[in-house]
Amino acid sequence: MTIQAASDSPVAPAAAAGPVIHPRWVRITHWINALAIFMMIGSGWQIYDASPLFRFIYFPRQIALGEWLAGALLWHFAAMWLLVINGIIYVTLGLVTGRFRRKLLPIRPHEVVSDFLAALRGKLSHDDLSVYNAVQRLLYLGVILAGVVIVLSGLSIWKPVQLKYLTVLFGGYDAARYVHFFAMSSIVAFLAIHIVLALVVPKSLRAMIFGR
Amino acid sequence: MIKPRKKLPGVDAKLLIKDAAKLLPEPSRRLFLRGAASLGALSMLTGCDIIDGPSSEKVLRVISRFNDRVQALLFSETTLAPEYPESAITRPFPFNAYYAVDEAPDIDGTTWQLEIGGLVDNKKPWTLPELNKLPEVSQITRHVCVEGWSAIGSWQGVRLSDFLKMIGADLTAKYVWFQCAEGYSNTIDMPTALHPQTQLTLKFDNKTLPTAYGFPIKIRIPTKLGFKNPKYVTAMYVQNNDAGGYWENQGYNWFSGL
């Protein structure tokens, strides 16, 4: 209950700048998550290169993190704590405060289609940043689910004996590696869209930094 | 006793040689945490140069030690690694080391002895015929390499916990250290040494262990990554100090549990 009160009330006395779009906890967990994801993907690419799943996919060392396998593993298994602890705080607050329900639901297929077509024509309104359009809802919910899948598949690769039932859930050790890879790919695809659109609509970036 | 070997009977060297070199740091990788281009943005975000080699390496190694403790807590002496049917065995089972298969130590089984040391009552060395007389256990388990790939193999030998009890090892000691013929070494924690599937391995697929897989003995630990499964073992010491290991000393996680 205290969380609800704290998160929904404006941080400063209601200034002229309008209502808070992103409460402080969203902004803090967002940027910590950005840092953690960046380290996890960079080191994950270097780890992938030690035993590639696809002949035609290789990540140059210049864009990866850790220089060689041992270094990348050290980064990966350090950043995982940041990712998981921050992720648990974010998802818990998102559920408890009702933010996920308010912001991300409902997702109606026909609205996704019409909003997507409007976006392609450049006619999607961003006047009210506090309301997500149907495409945003779908993508934000999707990336949260991809986050859950990448953590669980990662755990099943890391601990295929102690967490063997989790590994079975992903179809075994080797299959879990593919699941982990495709979850990473979908997050990278999300980030490509997300970062470009944040730059196209700079006030959305400002809102994620200053809250309004 | 040890001489370079040219040919391995019954083993296709071409199929077996994996690119082991990719595990090795190149000279340019010596400061292996420094300077990845994607980290430039990270420094800008945090406002400090946390990726500068030595300091970040120190932090990462501290976290790696913390992860050792977490993994030791997660380790269960009763949780068994999954076992597989014979049809699941990977053939040919890959050879992997930091050297090529034809550089693997060629050990004379008639003169080889397993040296026993440390906190053990009976330090008498063991010959291969003596080890072969001990009760045999068998497992078909998955070998998971730190690189990511895995392969299923069939191993037979002596349960290590039985062997440790038989020689009067101090089971309250913290570590068991293994020395290998080619200079490789490994230290493992006592709870893992006492795990029912940890095996002093004498055979692969019910046949005498081939040179590629560690003749005369290998320590098979299905609850740890492949590099924590030493081959060509010549000495075993029970002790309370962590003597490290070949890859662990270069930055790979010490516990490396599965």
Contacts between the chains, C-beta under 8 A, distances in Angstrom:
chain1	res1	chain2	res2	distance
A	35	B	42	7.2
A	35	B	45	6.3
A	35	B	46	7.6
A	38	B	38	7.6
A	38	B	41	7.5
A	38	B	42	6.6
A	39	B	42	7.4
A	42	B	36	6.8
A	42	B	38	5.0
A	42	B	39	7.6
A	47	B	148	6.8
A	48	B	148	7.4
A	49	B	22	7.9
A	50	B	22	6.2
A	50	B	23	7.2
A	50	B	146	7.7
A	50	B	147	4.0
A	50	B	148	5.9
A	51	B	145	7.0
A	51	B	147	4.1
A	51	B	148	3.7
A	51	B	149	4.5
A	61	B	36	7.2
A	62	B	36	7.2
A	62	B	37	4.6
A	62	B	38	7.8
A	63	B	36	7.9
A	63	B	37	6.4
A	63	B	38	5.3
A	64	B	36	6.3
A	64	B	38	7.0
A	65	B	36	4.9
A	65	B	38	6.0
A	65	B	39	6.5
A	66	B	32	6.9
A	66	B	33	6.7
A	66	B	36	6.9
A	67	B	25	7.9
A	67	B	29	5.0
A	67	B	31	7.7
A	67	B	32	3.9
A	67	B	33	6.3
A	67	B	34	7.1
A	67	B	35	7.6
A	67	B	36	6.4
A	68	B	25	5.2
A	68	B	26	7.6
A	68	B	29	4.7
A	68	B	32	5.1
A	69	B	22	7.5
A	69	B	23	6.1
A	69	B	146	7.0
A	69	B	147	6.7
A	70	B	25	7.6
A	70	B	32	6.7
A	70	B	247	7.5
A	70	B	250	6.0
A	70	B	251	3.7
A	70	B	252	4.9
A	71	B	29	7.8
A	71	B	32	3.9
A	71	B	33	5.1
A	71	B	60	7.9
A	71	B	251	6.5
A	73	B	146	7.3
A	73	B	252	6.9
A	73	B	253	6.5
A	74	B	33	7.4
A	74	B	57	8.0
A	74	B	60	4.1
A	74	B	61	7.1
A	74	B	63	7.4
A	74	B	64	5.7
A	74	B	251	6.3
A	74	B	253	7.7
A	75	B	33	7.6
A	75	B	60	6.6
A	77	B	63	7.3
A	77	B	64	6.9
A	77	B	67	5.5
A	77	B	253	6.8
A	78	B	59	7.6
A	78	B	60	5.4
A	78	B	63	4.2
A	78	B	64	7.5
A	81	B	63	7.4
A	159	B	74	6.7
A	159	B	257	7.4
A	159	B	258	6.3
A	160	B	82	7.9
A	160	B	142	7.2
A	160	B	144	6.6
A	160	B	258	5.4
A	161	B	79	6.4
A	161	B	80	7.8
A	161	B	81	4.6
A	161	B	82	7.5
A	161	B	222	7.0
A	161	B	223	5.1
A	161	B	257	7.5
A	161	B	258	4.2
A	162	B	74	5.1
A	162	B	75	6.6
A	162	B	76	6.4
A	162	B	79	5.8
A	162	B	223	7.9
A	162	B	257	7.1
A	162	B	258	7.1
A	164	B	79	7.5
A	164	B	81	7.7
A	164	B	82	5.7
A	173	B	142	6.3
A	173	B	144	6.6
A	173	B	150	5.5
A	174	B	150	6.2
A	177	B	148	6.4
